[in-house]
Amino acid sequence: MERPPRKTFMRSFGEFVGHIVHGVRTDPAKDTGARREVRREVEQEERRTTDGRKVTLRRTTIEEVEIEGDEPDAPDR
């Protein structure tokens, strides 16, 4: 089975710069909404009770970023 040809350094560097330029040009408020989930962290633990039943303990932490739009009549906060 043949391996595909490797990318050149300049190709990889161009892709890298393209990602940076895309991030700079993108308006986060115009994406899928003004609220965007940044990170979701789930901690889960299973335990047995004294009578033998299985209990699942779960903690979910969600970090979001909310960007307010430029509304002319919006009050200052």
C-alpha positions as CSV (number, residue, x, y, z in Angstrom):
1,M,0.0,0.0,0.0
2,E,1.5,3.3,-1.1
3,R,1.7,6.3,1.2
4,P,0.3,9.6,-0.3
5,P,3.0,12.2,-1.1
6,R,4.0,14.4,1.9
7,K,3.0,18.0,2.0
8,T,5.8,20.5,1.4
9,F,6.8,23.0,4.1
10,M,5.4,25.9,2.0
11,R,2.0,24.1,1.6
12,S,1.8,23.5,5.4
13,F,2.8,27.1,6.1
14,G,0.2,28.4,3.6
15,E,-2.6,26.3,5.3
16,F,-1.4,27.7,8.7
17,V,-1.5,31.3,7.6
18,G,-4.9,30.6,5.9
19,H,-6.4,29.5,9.2
20,I,-5.0,32.6,11.0
21,V,-6.4,34.9,8.3
22,H,-9.8,33.2,8.5
23,G,-10.0,33.6,12.3
24,V,-9.1,37.3,12.0
25,R,-11.6,38.0,9.3
26,T,-14.5,36.1,10.8
27,D,-17.0,38.1,12.9
28,P,-17.9,35.9,15.9
29,A,-21.3,37.7,16.3
30,K,-22.3,36.7,12.7
31,D,-21.6,33.0,13.2
32,T,-24.4,30.6,14.1
33,G,-25.4,32.9,16.9
34,A,-24.1,35.4,19.4
35,R,-23.6,32.6,22.0
36,R,-20.9,30.1,21.4
37,E,-19.9,27.1,23.5
38,V,-16.2,27.2,24.2
39,R,-15.6,24.1,26.3
40,R,-17.7,21.3,27.8
41,E,-16.2,19.2,30.5
42,V,-17.9,16.0,31.9
43,E,-16.8,14.2,35.0
44,Q,-18.5,10.8,35.6
45,E,-18.2,8.3,38.4
46,E,-20.1,5.1,39.1
47,R,-20.7,3.8,42.6
48,R,-22.6,1.0,44.3
49,T,-25.0,1.7,47.1
50,T,-25.2,-0.4,50.3
51,D,-28.1,-2.4,48.8
52,G,-26.1,-3.1,45.6
53,R,-27.7,-0.6,43.2
54,K,-25.4,1.1,40.7
55,V,-25.5,4.9,40.8
56,T,-23.9,7.2,38.2
57,L,-22.7,10.6,39.4
58,R,-22.1,13.1,36.6
59,R,-21.0,16.8,36.7
60,T,-21.1,18.8,33.4
61,T,-19.4,22.1,33.2
62,I,-20.2,24.3,30.1
63,E,-18.3,27.4,29.3
64,E,-19.9,29.8,26.8
65,V,-19.0,33.1,25.3
66,E,-21.8,35.6,24.6
67,I,-21.1,38.6,22.4
68,E,-23.6,41.4,22.5
69,G,-24.6,43.0,19.1
70,D,-24.2,46.6,18.1
71,E,-27.8,47.7,18.7
72,P,-28.3,51.5,18.7
73,D,-31.0,51.5,21.3
74,A,-29.3,49.1,23.7
75,P,-28.6,50.6,27.2
76,D,-25.0,50.8,28.4
77,R,-24.0,48.3,31.0
